[in-house]
């Protein structure tokens, strides 16, 4: 049996979809996903920059990066590598070299439910790197692992081919078949929020909606 189970990468999101998502805050997208989907506990360690790309998923043993190294062969420009290491923080999965390599290859970012190291280097770059924590202890390279299988990162399920969007607030994964609906809803909400912001600036913020909210309370 091979050390790494490998499945083909799923077709990438259309460029126009990526461009639209790049201009939308994760909070807006999250609101279209019933506010109950998205990562918890994963931290952005890079300089602020948006992340949008198609998921190439990796499942690996905690602290082992053999499957991650192989996954580079299955990533394309614009992909986001999403790594499920079950939140293990005992050994780093990647550091300065592997994240630099991903950036040079044109990946859109890396999301790791595990640890990283070489924090000073990663923090100086705009290449998106999200992880659960930091340790100086380096990785093992023994396997096993799997590429392009369903994974869970930060409590969020991700399938190969999902569109992964991240900013300083966190990360959401959107299924390709629902992305148009999510974008349309986010754009509508953005316009409404911009109108509210303008009203606040002009001193005419209507808070009558609070009466309706309060009337619903039953406690």
C-alpha positions as CSV (number, residue, x, y, z in Angstrom):
1,X,0.0,0.0,0.0
2,X,1.3,3.4,-1.0
3,X,2.2,5.8,1.8
4,X,0.2,8.6,0.2
5,X,-3.4,8.1,-1.2
6,X,-3.7,10.4,-4.2
7,X,-6.8,11.6,-6.1
8,X,-6.9,14.0,-9.0
9,X,-7.4,17.7,-8.3
10,X,-10.8,19.1,-9.1
11,X,-11.3,21.8,-11.8
12,X,-10.5,25.3,-10.6
13,X,-13.0,28.1,-9.9
14,X,-13.5,30.5,-12.8
15,X,-11.3,33.6,-12.8
16,X,-14.3,35.9,-12.6
17,X,-15.6,34.1,-9.6
18,X,-12.2,34.4,-7.9
19,X,-12.1,38.2,-8.7
20,X,-15.6,38.8,-7.3
21,X,-14.8,36.9,-4.1
22,X,-11.5,38.7,-3.6
23,X,-13.5,41.9,-3.2
24,X,-15.9,40.6,-0.5
25,X,-15.2,40.3,3.2
26,X,-15.4,36.9,4.8
27,X,-18.0,38.2,7.2
28,X,-20.3,39.0,4.3
29,X,-19.9,35.5,2.9
30,X,-20.3,33.9,6.3
31,X,-23.6,35.7,6.7
32,X,-24.9,34.0,3.5
33,X,-23.8,30.6,4.9
34,X,-26.2,30.9,7.9
35,X,-23.3,32.1,10.1
36,X,-22.5,28.6,11.2
37,X,-19.8,27.6,8.7
38,X,-16.2,28.6,8.8
39,X,-13.0,27.9,10.7
40,X,-12.6,28.4,14.4
41,X,-9.2,28.6,16.1
42,X,-7.0,29.1,13.0
43,X,-5.0,32.3,13.0
44,X,-3.7,34.3,10.0
45,X,0.1,34.7,10.4
46,X,0.8,36.7,7.3
47,X,0.6,40.4,6.6
48,X,-3.0,41.3,5.8
49,X,-4.0,40.1,2.3
50,X,-7.1,38.4,0.9
51,X,-7.0,34.7,0.0
52,X,-9.2,33.1,-2.6
53,X,-8.6,29.8,-4.4
54,X,-9.7,26.3,-5.2
55,X,-9.0,23.7,-2.4
56,X,-6.5,21.0,-2.8
57,X,-6.9,19.1,0.4
58,X,-4.4,17.1,2.4
59,X,-4.9,14.7,5.2
60,X,-1.8,13.9,7.3
61,X,-0.7,12.6,10.6
62,X,0.0,15.3,13.2
63,X,3.4,16.8,12.8
64,X,4.2,14.9,9.5
65,X,4.5,16.7,6.2
66,X,5.3,14.0,3.7
67,X,1.8,14.2,2.2
68,X,2.2,18.0,2.1
69,X,5.4,17.8,0.1
70,X,3.7,15.4,-2.4
71,X,0.7,17.7,-2.6
72,X,2.7,20.4,-4.3
73,X,2.8,18.2,-7.4
74,X,-1.0,18.4,-7.5
75,X,-1.4,22.1,-6.9
76,X,-1.8,24.7,-9.6
77,X,-1.5,28.5,-9.6
78,X,-4.4,29.9,-7.7
79,X,-5.0,26.8,-5.5
80,X,-5.3,26.9,-1.7
81,X,-3.6,23.9,0.0
82,X,-5.9,22.9,2.9
83,X,-4.2,20.6,5.4
84,X,-6.0,18.5,8.1
85,X,-3.5,17.5,10.8
86,X,-6.2,17.2,13.5
87,X,-5.0,20.3,15.2
88,X,-1.8,18.7,16.5
89,X,0.7,21.3,17.7
90,X,3.6,19.0,18.7
91,X,5.6,19.5,15.5
92,X,5.4,22.1,12.7
93,X,4.0,21.0,9.4
94,X,5.7,23.8,7.4
95,X,8.0,26.8,7.9
96,X,9.6,29.5,6.0
97,X,11.0,27.4,3.2
98,X,7.8,25.5,2.3
99,X,5.6,28.5,2.5
100,X,8.0,30.4,0.3
101,X,8.0,27.5,-2.2
102,X,4.2,27.6,-2.2
103,X,4.2,31.4,-2.9
104,X,6.7,31.0,-5.7
105,X,4.6,28.3,-7.3
106,X,1.6,30.7,-7.4
107,X,-0.5,29.1,-4.7
108,X,-3.2,31.4,-3.3
109,X,-2.5,30.4,0.3
110,X,-2.1,27.6,2.8
111,X,-4.5,26.6,5.6
112,X,-3.1,24.2,8.2
113,X,-5.0,22.7,11.1
114,X,-1.7,22.2,12.9
115,X,1.5,24.1,13.7
116,X,4.0,26.2,11.7
117,X,7.4,27.5,12.5
118,X,9.7,30.3,11.2
119,X,7.1,32.8,12.2
120,X,9.2,35.9,11.7
121,X,9.7,35.0,8.0
122,X,6.0,34.2,7.5
123,X,4.8,37.4,9.2
124,X,6.9,39.5,6.8
125,X,5.1,38.1,3.7
126,X,1.7,38.8,2.2
127,X,1.4,35.1,1.2
128,X,-1.6,33.8,3.2
129,X,-0.7,31.3,5.9
130,X,-3.4,30.2,8.4
131,X,-2.5,27.7,11.2
132,X,-3.6,26.7,14.7
133,X,-0.3,27.5,16.4
134,X,3.5,27.8,16.3
135,X,6.3,25.6,17.5
136,X,10.1,25.4,16.8
137,X,10.0,21.6,16.6
138,X,10.3,20.5,13.0
139,X,8.2,17.9,11.1
140,X,8.5,14.2,10.5
141,X,8.4,12.9,7.0
142,X,7.1,9.4,7.4
143,X,3.4,9.5,6.3
144,X,0.8,8.2,5.9
145,X,-1.4,10.7,4.2
146,X,-4.0,11.4,1.5
147,X,-4.4,14.1,-1.1
148,X,-7.8,15.4,-2.5
149,X,-10.0,13.7,0.1
150,X,-12.6,15.3,2.4
151,X,-11.0,17.0,5.4
152,X,-11.9,19.1,8.4
153,X,-9.9,22.2,9.4
154,X,-10.8,24.4,12.4
155,X,-14.2,22.6,12.6
156,X,-15.0,23.3,9.0
157,X,-15.5,20.6,6.4
158,X,-13.7,21.1,3.1
159,X,-14.1,19.1,0.0
160,X,-11.6,19.1,-2.9
161,X,-12.7,21.8,-5.3
162,X,-14.4,24.0,-2.7
163,X,-13.6,27.7,-3.0
164,X,-11.7,28.8,0.0
165,X,-11.8,32.5,1.0
166,X,-9.9,34.0,3.8
167,X,-9.1,37.4,5.4
168,X,-8.1,38.6,8.8
169,X,-11.5,37.5,10.3
170,X,-11.1,33.9,9.3
171,X,-11.9,31.4,6.5
172,X,-15.0,30.0,4.8
173,X,-15.3,27.3,2.2
174,X,-18.0,27.5,-0.5
175,X,-19.2,24.7,-2.7
176,X,-18.9,25.6,-6.4
177,X,-22.6,24.9,-6.9
178,X,-23.6,27.5,-4.3
179,X,-21.0,30.2,-5.0
180,X,-23.1,32.4,-7.3
181,X,-26.0,32.5,-4.8
182,X,-23.5,33.4,-2.0
183,X,-21.9,36.1,-4.0
184,X,-25.2,37.7,-5.0
185,X,-26.3,37.7,-1.3
186,X,-23.0,39.2,-0.2
187,X,-23.2,42.0,-2.7
188,X,-26.8,42.8,-1.7
189,X,-25.8,42.9,2.0
190,X,-22.7,45.0,1.2
191,X,-24.9,47.6,-0.5
192,X,-27.2,47.7,2.5
193,X,-24.4,48.0,5.0
194,X,-22.8,50.8,2.9
195,X,-26.2,52.7,3.1
196,X,-26.2,52.2,6.9
197,X,-22.7,53.5,7.2
198,X,-23.6,56.6,5.2
199,X,-26.7,57.1,7.4
200,X,-24.6,56.9,10.6
201,X,-22.1,59.5,9.2
202,X,-25.0,61.8,8.5
203,X,-26.6,61.4,11.9
204,X,-29.7,59.6,10.7
205,X,-29.2,56.0,11.8
206,X,-32.6,54.4,12.2
207,X,-32.6,51.9,15.1
208,X,-36.3,51.2,15.1
209,X,-35.5,47.6,14.1
210,X,-34.4,47.1,17.7
211,X,-38.0,47.3,18.8
212,X,-38.9,44.5,16.5
213,X,-36.0,42.4,17.7
214,X,-36.9,43.0,21.3
215,X,-40.6,42.1,20.7
216,X,-39.5,38.6,19.6
217,X,-37.8,37.8,22.9
218,X,-39.6,35.3,25.0
219,X,-37.4,35.2,28.1
